Amino acid sequence: MNKNIGQTMYSWAEDLFPICRSITGPGVRETLLYFKEILPDLKIYSVPTGTKAFDWTVPNEWFIQDAYIKDRHGNKIIDFANNNLHLVGYSEPIDEWMDLSALNDHLYSLPDQPNAIPYVTSYYDTNWGFCLTHRQRELLKKEQYHVVIESELKHGVLNYGELIIKGKTDEEVLLSTYICHPSMANNELSGPVVTAGIAQWINSLKNQRYTYRIVFIPETIGSIVYLSKNLKHMKEHTIAGLVLTCIGDDRDYSLLPSRSGDTLIDRVSSYALNHYVKSYTRYSYLDRGSDERQYCSPGIDLPVCSIMRTKYHAYPEYHTSLDDLSLISSDGLKGGFDIIKKTIEMLEFNQVYKSKNPCEPQLGRYDLYPTISVKESKEYELSKIMVDVLAYTDGYNDILEISRIICEDFFTVHEAIKTLIDNELVILK
């Protein structure tokens, strides 16, 4: 595995940051083709405009060439070429002169964050607009302005990427991330680059237990379209899923549980964050805001939650130009990668075992118990773990539950069970 995975993921984010992405359009395709270079088996799909997906319809495709506002002297006071957040996503074309009072109805700024450009979209309603810092807005004079947006909204396609990595079973783990936001680093790019890093790592495994369904989609409409095409299979085969977003900063970790809150992935995620990071914030499903809304919705009911660094909406730079490449780091991305990797390893290893003996076996016969029992010796402590593990390998408790009961690390219990299997003392239920 890449030893410098944090730096590698950060370099991917640097490459992808300038691209103007939306829920459809050339930016999405460019982004998917970039990830296909990293993950050659990634398949890119196209869904035509007008396709019905449950209560939704795939919208027109958006193409943007240029957009700006000029003052009466011909100076560009707002220029899409300088920052693609300056333009409201899915803006319709316009080429008009107007005074400041008319223009103000189409301008968006944040008085409480005067140096930030907000991220604003209008996907499903015909509109146009520009975003700017509040400091810029306060400098606008009462004069005529030339407003130009060179865009097209026309019949096209919605694109998404899918990578299936086959395992020994047809039980599946879903990893979902979105590729529809323009230049924002933590909210957008951290999810896809960590997902790509995790996909590379899974590809390097040998004989992994589960099949992995990894999707790069536009948020909301992408997950709805994807579910409309794959729901029957996913309901039959998905045992766990994660939405990967906001996972590259250096702040806290976060957990947003599934709607039911008690699925396998909820248990594993909670354990991983409780034991392998310094601190984290546990949210309620009522705090949802990403594609877990679709995966966990009634009638879908997939076991999906989200592990993040700082949760969307919970950091001040969210959905603004301040969410730039300085907000994420190679260490932050690697921290996100590591906790997802740990969670997947736990999913892979977590099974139910049963002791083969009706009573406690004589571990000394297998060199698993010291011939001279000295309290608090290393050998004694290891043997005690073995005995405690055997006490709960009853065909009902999985490794996660045994770890909780005996207060030992999950991977320590897993290693103990491997030893017990090697000595034919326990069997897989």
C-alpha positions in Angstrom: 0.0 0.0 0.0 1.1 3.6 -0.7 3.1 4.7 2.4 2.5 8.3 1.6 -1.2 8.0 1.0 -2.0 11.3 2.7 0.3 13.2 0.4 -1.0 11.3 -2.6 -4.7 12.1 -1.8 -3.8 15.7 -1.2 -2.2 15.9 -4.6 -5.3 14.5 -6.2 -7.3 17.2 -4.4 -5.0 19.8 -5.8 -5.5 18.6 -9.3 -9.3 18.4 -9.0 -9.8 21.7 -7.1 -10.0 24.1 -10.1 -12.7 22.1 -11.9 -16.2 23.6 -12.0 -18.4 20.7 -11.1 -22.2 20.6 -10.8 -24.8 17.8 -10.7 -24.3 17.4 -14.5 -21.9 18.6 -17.2 -18.3 18.5 -18.4 -16.8 19.1 -14.9 -18.4 15.9 -13.6 -17.1 13.9 -16.6 -13.6 15.4 -16.2 -13.6 14.4 -12.5 -14.8 10.9 -13.2 -12.1 10.4 -15.9 -9.5 11.6 -13.5 -10.6 8.9 -11.0 -10.6 6.3 -13.8 -6.9 7.0 -14.2 -6.5 6.1 -10.5 -9.0 3.2 -10.6 -8.9 1.7 -14.1 -11.9 -0.6 -13.5 -14.2 2.3 -12.6 -17.2 2.3 -15.0 -18.8 5.6 -16.0 -22.5 5.6 -16.7 -24.8 8.1 -18.4 -28.4 8.7 -17.6 -30.4 10.8 -20.1 -32.2 14.0 -19.2 -35.9 13.3 -18.4 -35.2 9.9 -16.8 -37.6 9.3 -14.0 -36.2 8.1 -10.6 -38.9 7.7 -8.0 -40.3 11.2 -7.4 -37.4 12.9 -9.3 -36.5 13.5 -12.9 -33.0 13.9 -14.3 -32.7 17.6 -15.1 -31.2 19.3 -18.2 -27.5 19.2 -18.5 -25.7 22.5 -17.6 -22.8 23.8 -19.7 -21.0 27.0 -18.6 -18.4 28.8 -20.7 -18.0 32.2 -19.1 -19.7 34.6 -16.7 -18.9 38.1 -15.5 -20.3 41.5 -14.4 -18.7 44.6 -15.8 -19.1 48.2 -14.6 -19.8 51.0 -17.0 -16.0 51.4 -17.6 -15.7 47.9 -18.8 -13.9 46.6 -15.7 -14.9 43.1 -14.6 -16.0 43.4 -11.0 -17.0 39.7 -10.7 -15.4 37.1 -12.9 -16.3 33.4 -13.0 -12.8 32.7 -14.4 -11.3 33.9 -11.1 -13.4 31.6 -8.9 -16.1 29.3 -10.1 -18.1 29.9 -6.9 -18.9 33.4 -8.2 -21.6 31.9 -10.3 -24.9 30.4 -9.0 -24.9 26.8 -10.1 -27.2 26.1 -13.0 -27.6 29.8 -13.9 -29.4 30.4 -17.2 -27.8 32.6 -19.9 -28.1 36.3 -19.8 -26.6 39.3 -21.6 -28.2 42.5 -20.2 -27.4 46.0 -18.8 -29.2 46.8 -15.5 -28.9 49.1 -12.6 -27.7 48.1 -9.1 -31.2 47.8 -7.6 -32.1 45.2 -10.3 -28.8 43.4 -10.0 -29.0 43.2 -6.2 -31.9 40.7 -6.6 -29.5 38.3 -8.1 -26.5 38.8 -5.8 -25.6 36.6 -2.8 -23.1 37.4 0.0 -22.6 36.6 3.6 -22.7 39.7 6.0 -21.4 37.5 8.9 -18.5 36.3 6.7 -17.5 39.3 4.7 -14.5 37.7 3.1 -16.2 34.6 1.9 -17.9 33.8 -1.4 -21.0 31.7 -0.7 -21.8 28.5 -2.7 -25.4 28.9 -4.1 -27.2 26.7 -6.6 -30.6 26.6 -8.4 -30.7 23.2 -10.0 -34.5 22.7 -10.4 -35.8 26.2 -11.0 -34.8 28.5 -13.8 -32.8 31.4 -12.4 -29.4 33.1 -12.5 -27.2 34.9 -10.0 -23.7 35.8 -8.9 -22.0 35.3 -5.5 -19.4 37.6 -4.1 -17.8 38.6 -0.8 -19.8 41.0 1.3 -16.9 43.4 1.2 -17.1 43.4 -2.6 -20.8 44.0 -2.5 -20.5 47.0 -0.2 -18.2 48.7 -2.8 -20.8 48.4 -5.6 -21.9 51.8 -6.9 -25.3 52.9 -8.0 -24.7 52.7 -11.7 -25.4 50.5 -14.7 -23.8 47.0 -15.0 -23.3 44.7 -17.9 -24.3 41.1 -16.8 -23.1 38.2 -19.0 -23.6 34.5 -18.4 -22.6 32.3 -21.3 -24.3 29.0 -20.4 -26.6 26.4 -21.9 -29.3 24.2 -20.3 -30.2 21.4 -22.7 -31.0 17.8 -23.0 -28.0 15.7 -22.0 -27.0 13.2 -19.4 -26.2 12.7 -15.7 -23.0 10.8 -15.1 -21.8 8.7 -12.3 -19.0 6.2 -11.6 -19.2 2.7 -10.2 -16.5 0.3 -9.1 -17.4 -3.2 -8.0 -14.6 -5.1 -6.3 -15.6 -8.8 -5.9 -15.0 -10.6 -2.7 -15.4 -14.2 -1.6 -19.2 -13.6 -0.9 -21.9 -11.7 -2.7 -22.6 -9.7 0.5 -21.7 -6.1 -0.2 -20.3 -3.1 1.5 -21.4 0.2 -0.1 -19.0 3.2 -0.2 -20.6 6.3 -1.6 -19.2 9.8 -2.3 -20.3 12.8 -4.3 -18.6 14.7 -7.1 -21.0 17.6 -7.8 -19.5 20.6 -5.9 -17.2 23.1 -7.5 -14.0 24.4 -5.8 -14.4 23.4 -2.2 -11.9 21.1 -0.5 -13.3 19.5 2.6 -17.0 19.4 1.6 -16.3 18.1 -1.8 -12.9 16.7 -2.6 -12.0 15.1 0.7 -14.7 12.5 0.2 -13.8 11.4 -3.4 -10.0 11.3 -2.8 -10.3 9.3 0.4 -12.8 7.0 -1.3 -10.3 6.5 -4.2 -7.5 5.8 -1.7 -9.6 3.2 0.1 -10.6 1.6 -3.2 -6.9 1.3 -4.1 -6.3 -0.4 -0.7 -9.2 -2.8 -1.1 -8.0 -3.7 -4.5 -4.6 -4.7 -2.9 -6.3 -7.1 -0.5 -6.3 -10.9 -1.2 -9.4 -12.9 -0.6 -11.4 -10.2 1.1 -14.7 -11.5 2.5 -17.1 -8.9 1.1 -17.8 -7.4 -2.3 -17.4 -3.6 -2.4 -19.8 -1.4 -4.3 -18.1 2.0 -4.6 -19.9 4.9 -6.3 -19.0 8.4 -7.3 -22.2 10.3 -7.8 -23.8 13.7 -7.8 -25.3 14.3 -4.4 -29.0 13.7 -3.9 -30.1 13.2 -7.5 -27.2 10.8 -8.1 -28.0 8.6 -5.2 -31.7 8.6 -6.1 -31.0 7.7 -9.7 -28.5 5.0 -8.6 -31.0 3.5 -6.1 -33.8 3.5 -8.8 -31.5 1.3 -11.0 -30.0 -0.9 -8.3 -32.4 -1.1 -5.4 -33.5 -4.7 -5.6 -29.9 -6.0 -5.7 -28.7 -3.6 -3.0 -31.5 -4.5 -0.6 -30.7 -8.2 -1.0 -26.9 -7.9 -0.7 -25.9 -4.7 1.3 -24.7 -5.6 4.8 -23.2 -2.2 5.5 -22.5 1.2 3.9 -20.7 4.5 4.4 -21.1 7.9 2.9 -17.7 9.6 2.7 -17.7 13.4 2.8 -16.0 16.1 4.9 -13.2 13.8 5.9 -10.0 15.8 5.2 -9.6 18.5 7.8 -7.5 18.4 11.0 -10.3 19.0 13.5 -12.6 16.5 15.3 -14.1 13.3 13.9 -17.9 12.8 13.6 -20.4 10.0 13.3 -23.8 10.3 11.8 -25.7 7.1 12.4 -28.2 5.3 10.2 -31.9 6.0 10.6 -32.3 2.9 12.8 -29.1 3.5 14.6 -28.5 -0.1 15.6 -27.2 -1.8 12.4 -23.8 -3.6 12.1 -22.2 -0.5 10.5 -23.5 1.6 13.4 -21.9 -0.8 15.9 -18.6 -1.0 14.0 -18.4 2.7 13.4 -19.1 3.6 17.0 -16.5 1.1 18.2 -13.9 2.4 15.8 -14.3 6.0 16.7 -14.5 5.2 20.5 -11.2 3.3 20.4 -9.1 4.6 17.5 -9.4 8.4 17.5 -8.8 10.9 20.4 -12.3 12.3 20.3 -15.4 12.5 18.1 -18.9 14.0 18.0 -21.8 11.7 17.7 -24.8 13.2 15.9 -28.4 12.2 15.6 -29.9 11.0 12.3 -32.0 14.2 12.6 -28.7 16.0 11.8 -28.5 14.3 8.4 -27.7 16.3 5.3 -26.0 14.1 2.7 -26.8 11.0 0.8 -27.6 9.0 3.9 -31.0 10.7 3.6 -31.7 8.6 0.5 -30.0 5.3 1.5 -31.8 5.2 4.9 -35.1 6.6 3.8 -38.3 4.5 4.3 -38.7 2.0 1.6 -35.0 1.9 1.0 -33.8 1.2 4.5 -30.1 0.3 3.7 -27.7 0.1 6.7 -25.7 3.3 5.9 -24.0 5.9 8.1 -21.4 8.5 7.7 -17.9 8.8 9.3 -16.5 12.3 8.9 -13.9 14.7 10.3 -15.8 17.9 10.9 -19.4 17.4 9.8 -21.0 19.4 7.1 -22.7 22.5 8.4 -20.6 22.3 11.6 -17.6 24.3 10.4 -17.7 28.0 9.4 -16.0 27.6 6.1 -18.7 25.1 4.9 -20.2 26.0 1.5 -18.0 29.0 1.0 -14.8 29.9 -0.8 -13.0 29.6 2.6 -13.3 25.8 2.2 -10.2 25.8 0.1 -7.1 23.6 0.0 -5.7 25.2 3.2 -8.6 23.7 5.1 -7.6 20.1 4.4 -4.1 18.5 4.8 -2.3 15.3 4.0 -2.5 14.4 7.7 -6.2 15.2 7.9 -6.9 13.1 4.8 -4.8 10.2 6.1 -6.6 10.4 9.4 -9.9 10.0 7.5 -8.4 7.2 5.4 -7.1 5.4 8.5 -10.4 5.4 10.4 -12.3 4.2 7.3 -9.7 1.5 6.7 -10.0 0.4 10.4 -13.8 0.2 10.1 -13.6 -1.9 6.9 -11.1 -4.3 8.6 -13.4 -4.7 11.5 -16.3 -5.5 9.1 -14.1 -8.0 7.4 -13.0 -9.8 10.6 -16.3 -9.6 12.5 -17.9 -13.0 12.6 -19.6 -15.4 15.0 -17.6 -18.4 16.4 -18.5 -21.3 18.5 -16.3 -23.3 20.9 -15.9 -27.0 20.0 -15.6 -28.1 23.6 -18.5 -28.5 26.1 -16.2 -27.3 28.9 -13.2 -25.0 29.0 -10.3 -26.8 27.1 -7.0 -27.6 28.7 -5.1 -24.8 27.1 -1.7 -26.0 28.4 -2.0 -29.0 26.0 -1.8 -26.4 23.2 0.9 -24.2 24.7 -1.7 -21.6 25.2 -1.5 -21.5 29.0 1.7 -21.1 31.1 2.9 -24.3 32.8 3.7 -22.1 35.9 0.9 -19.7 36.5 2.2 -16.4 37.9 -0.4 -13.7 38.4 0.2 -10.5 36.2 2.9 -12.1 34.1 2.6 -11.5 30.3 1.8 -15.2 29.7 -0.8 -15.2 32.3 -2.5 -12.1 30.9 -2.5 -13.5 27.4 -4.0 -16.8 28.6 -6.7 -15.0 30.5 -7.7 -13.2 27.3 -7.9 -16.6 25.6 -10.0 -18.0 28.4 -12.3 -15.0 28.3 -12.7 -15.2 24.6 -13.6 -18.9 24.8 -16.2 -18.1 27.5 -18.1 -16.1 25.0 -17.6 -17.9 21.7 -21.0 -19.4 22.1 -22.3 -19.2 18.5 -24.2 -16.0 19.3 -21.7 -13.3 20.1 -19.6 -11.8 17.3 -16.1 -10.5 17.8 -17.4 -7.0 18.3 -19.7 -8.1 21.1 -17.0 -10.2 22.8 -14.6 -7.2 22.7 -17.2 -5.1 24.4 -18.0 -7.8 27.1 -14.4 -8.6 28.0 -13.1 -5.0 27.6 -10.3 -6.0 25.1 -9.4 -4.5 21.8 -11.2 -5.8 18.8 -8.1 -6.8 17.0 -6.6 -8.5 20.1 -9.8 -10.6 20.3 -9.5 -11.3 16.6 -5.9 -12.5 17.0 -6.9 -14.7 19.9 -9.7 -16.3 17.8 -7.2 -17.0 15.0 -5.0 -18.8 17.4 -7.9 -20.8 18.7 -9.0 -21.7 15.2 -5.4 -22.8 14.4 -5.6 -25.1 17.4 -9.1 -26.4 16.4 -10.7 -25.1 19.5 -13.3 -22.9 17.9 -15.2 -23.0 14.6 -17.0 -20.5 12.5 -20.7 -20.5 13.3 
